């Protein structure tokens, strides 16, 4: 029996299998609104058999975007524009999820295929916000340190975004606390230099991310799952690490988070990351075992047997696939064949099975 293809239930939602599409920026939105690209891109992966299709990092405010072409959900019009996408994903038997994000000091950059560098304060750039006025790297803008009033505002924007995600038809919300974006910036002692209640000690660094999680949990219906993506380590001396991640996961579990999606890195430039097959799986395994919460493994998971093994050995409850899903939107259908598991194909494609 395949564990990878066994259903998973979190709160009222049953995922048909444990293969999730990892959130991936498409840089194809107009003023934050999803486009036909999103319908086709996300829709194809739902047709391809994934259990959950997660929309890319979606900004809770215009200045919370990485690039001007990022997805956003800061108005009712944005929520409305996602409705056909969530409807289509659900019609294919997949669960639609959305990652809610604020880019923090890594905001205001150009598209990756235009270099991805900082835009500056020109026509389409803006001054990013961050816990402290420390730039990400040489050549990056100095962000403005967030005031206490602005913390209230950002929490309210996360809450409103969750509310709109529901109106848009999403069934899972994931909070982006990874990859050096705003909430991770609060967690990491390498980035957070604040001298108030939101910086310094571990308790203080956790305070704002926990506030956001608590606020979103209050807005997000009790019957729907809430995920959090973390960078389980900064891969840097004196940085955020897996021990702190376990502690954070315990507290997030207490306030109603259902699954920890365990990525790593990207808070500071030039970290020595040991990229390789399944290199982040041990983080998902530790968080799951030591915090007693469901976890997701992500990163260089490409092979059906590898994915099956991660789930079957209890290292994670689900796998999230990123680039492999870009290479092959039908990966779950192909993986089922490789693992000799019978799963239904879309009726329209039956003659290809
Ligand atoms: C990403 N990744 C990413 N992560 C995230 O949390 N939010 C996001 O919006 C994005 N955007 C994004 C865009 C693109 C084009 C890529 C390739 C990646 C990271 C992604 O979700 C995943 O964690 C990594 O790609 C590692 O997994 P794979 O690709 O090795 O399966």
Boltz pocket constraint, residues with backbone or C-beta under 6 A from the ligand:
constraints:
  - pocket:
      binder: B
      contacts: [[A, 22], [A, 23], [A, 24], [A, 25], [A, 26], [A, 55], [A, 56], [A, 57], [A, 99], [A, 176], [A, 178], [A, 179], [A, 229], [A, 263], [A, 298], [A, 299], [A, 300], [A, 301], [A, 320], [A, 321], [A, 322], [A, 323], [A, 324]]
      max_distance: 6.0
